[in-house]
Amino acid sequence: MQAELHCGHHRLPLVRPLIMGIINATPDSFSGDGVAQDIKRAVAQARGFVEDGADILDIGGESTRPGATPVAAEEEIRRVVPVIEALREFDVPLSIDTFKPQVMRAALAAGATLINDIYALRVPGALEVAAASDAGVCLMHMQGTPQTMQDNPSYADVVAEVRAFLDARVDACRAAGIEGERVAIDPGFGFGKTAEHNLELLQGLDRLADSGYPVLVGLSRKSVLGKLTGRKVTERVAASVAAAIAAVARSASIVRVHDVAATRDALAVWCVAAKSNNQG
């Protein structure tokens, strides 16, 4: 496992689980906590996240929930750039959650230092934008597109197939000149997976971490947690925290969450308990 994740001038030691707080600059966030174009609200949310222990802030301007309506690059830029510019006051990496090269370029110019891409830099031009920068990259697995991904997703071995895909995308990044210290991987929970696939991935996360690259997990408030608990999106805090702990216990390095404070507290307890167990 690499020692640090490099995101521009930021160096994130991977000695403990990192928390990525979600800032949705959208009017249609599935979780209902989008800040849309309200910059004051975005700054207040970001400040709260940082004070609560967020190590990274992830800004997105397009919903990628199943069946979401696509957003033009120009509109996405209009949504995210002012938010990124406003959040530069916080001394944490700002991540841009996008797959569009034009948006990546604008976000990096505005101050983003991490590209979080559900297409794993497969859109023409995306790999080149990332390689020309010093930003970190998070490569996610997705079967299909946000519009089609939940139309009967199928795998023979979901963990092996996700690992093979991510290995190939890491190789493409390295070949393009992106240093390994800038790379993280994401199995893409909920992106072209049934609830059963998601649970198999969670149970097999250490097989992905064996790649040596930090694994980012985004299970916060997702539908698989609703199926397990019967809870609505806004009632899934406990399930989301439990999922984050389960992921970290299986070697995840970063958890992407809506509920930073609750996750931070749970991880603080888990890390002490896990350390004591290892010493025993």
N, C-alpha and C positions, 0 to 999 in steps of 0.2 A: 504494500500500500504506500502510495506517495505521501510525503510528509506534509505538503502544503498544496492548496489550490491557489493558483495565481490568477488574479482578476485585475488587469491593469497594474496600478501601483500597489494594490492591496495584496497582502500575503496572508492567507487564512490557514493557520495551523490545524491539522486534522487530528489533534490529540483528544478531542471530545466531539460529540455530535454538534453540528451547526444547525441553527434555525433560520429558515428563510421565511420572512413574513410577506404575505400576499397583499399587494395594493392593486385593486381592480379599477382601472380608469375607464370603466365601461358603464353603460346604463342598464345592462342586462346580465349582470353576474349571477351565476346559478345559486351562489350562496347568499345573495341579497345584501352584500356589504360593499357594492361598488361605489366609488367616489365620483364617477363620471367626470365632469369638468370643474368640480369644486376643488380648487387648489388648496384653499384653507383647510378643507376637510382632509385632503390627502396628506398635507403636512402634519396635521394633528394626529392622524392615524399612524403615520410614519414615526413621529416623535414618540408616541405611545409604544409602538413596537420596539424601537431602539431602547427605550428605557426599560422595557420588559425583557430585553435580552436577545432581540433579533440580531443575527450576524450579517444578514443579507436582506435587502428589500427587492422584491420581484414585482415589476410594474408591467401590466398588460393592458392593451387597448382593444382587444378583440376576444369575445367569448369563444372558447373552443369546446363547449359542452356538446354532447351529441345532437346533431341536427341544427346547430347554431347557424345563423345567417352570416355569410362572409362579409367582411368589412374592407373597403378599398384602402390601399396603402396610404393615400393622402389623408383620409379620415383617421386612420390609426395613428399617423404621425401627429395630427392635430390634437388627438387625445393624450398621447403619452409624453411628447417632448416638453410641454409646460410643466408636467408633473416631475419629470426627471430633473429639469432645471431647478425646480423648487426644492427638491430633496437633496441637492448636492451639499447642503449644509451639514448633513449627517455623515459622520466618518465611517461609513460602511459601504461595501460594494452595492451598486445599483444594477439590478438585472433587468434586461428587456425581454419580455416574454412575447416573442414573435417568430414567424418563419419567413417574413418578407425581407429580402435584402435591402430594399429602400428604407424600411423602418429601422432595420439594424443600423444602417449607416447614419441616419438622423439621430437615433438614440445614442449611439457612441459619440457623435459630435456634441450631444447635449450633456454628456457626462456618465453614461452607462459604462460599466466595466465587465459585464457578464452577459452573454447571449444565451437565453434559455429557449431552445427551439424544438417544438414538437415534431418537426420533420427531420431533425438531426442533420441540418445543413444540406438537405437534398434538393431544395429549390434552386434552380440555376442562378448562380451569382452569390448565393449565401456563403458558400465555403470560401470564396475569394474575399468577401467582406471580412469574415472572421480572421482569415489568415493575414490580411493586411493590417490588422489591429493587434493590440496586446491584451485584448479582452479574454476572459475565460469563456468557455463554451460548455453548455450542458446538452448532451445528445440524448433525445428521447425516442423510444420505440413506439410506433403507432401502426396498427394494421388498418389500411384504408385511409380515409380522410375524416374530418369531423362530421361531415354530412353522411358518410356511409359506414363509419367504423363499427357501429353497433348492429349492423345488418348481418347477423349470424356469423360472428367471428369464430374462426376454427384454427386449431393447432394440434399437431401430433404430440409435441412436447413443448409447452409454452415457455418453460424456463430455458431450454436448450435453444429454441428458435429466437427468443429475445436476446440471449447472450450472443448468438452468432451474428445477428443483425448489428448489435452494438459494437462487437469486435470489428466488424467490417467498416462501420462508420468511424471508429477511432483510427483505424488504419488509413482511411481516406484523409482524416484531419492531419495525421502525422506526415503523410506524403505531401500534403499541401504546405507543410512548414509550421503547423501548430504544435507547440511543445506539449509534451505529456502533462506537465504541471498545470496547464491551462484547461485540462479536460475533466469533466465529470459525466456520468452516465445516469440515465433515468429509465426504468423499465416501462414507464407509461401506464400506471394503474388507471383503468377506466377508458383507455384509448384503444378500442378494438379488442376488448376482453370481456368475457362474461364474469359474473361474480365468482364462479369456480376458478376461472383463469387467474383472477386477481388474488385469490387465496393461495393458489399454487405458487404464484410469483412471490408472495410474501413469505411463504414457507421456504422457498428456494433462493432467497436474496443472497445468501453467502456464496452461492455459485456464481452470481454476477460480481460480487465483491472480489472474488478470486482473480478477476482481471487485473487488479492492482489499481484501478481508477476509483475515485470516490463515487459512491452510489447515492443519488438523490431520490427521495421517495415523496410522492405527492398523493396521500390518501385522505387528506383533510376534508371532512364532510361529504365524501363521495357516496355514490348510490350503493356501493357494496356494503358500506357501513349501515345505510338505511335498511338494506335487506337483512342484515344480521340482527339489527336492534328493533326495527319497526319504527324508528324515529324519523321525524321530518328533518330537512336540511339544517334548520336553525336549532335543532335539539341534539346535534351529533357531536358536541364538544367532548364529552367523556369518551365516546367511541373513537374520535379522532386522536385524542391523546393516547389512548390504549394502542391504536394502530402505529403511532409514532414510536412508542416504546418497543413494540414488537419488531418494527423495522430496524431500529437501532440495535436491538438484541441480536439481530441477524446480519449485522455488519453494515447497515446504512450509515453514511457519514453526514448526510444533510436531510432534514425533513422540512418540507414546504407546507406551511400551515396558515390557517386563518386566526387561530387562537394562540398567540405567542406566549402570553403569561402562563397559561395553564400548561402548555407544553414545556416551557422552561422549568417550571416547578417540578413537574413529573420527571424530567430528564435529570435534574439535580439530584433527586432522591435515587433514581435508578443508577446513576453513575457511581454514587457512593456505595450502594449495595453491590453493584457489579465489581467494583474495585475490592471491596472487602471479601467477596467470594473468591476472586482470583488470588488474593493474598493468602486465603485460607487453604 
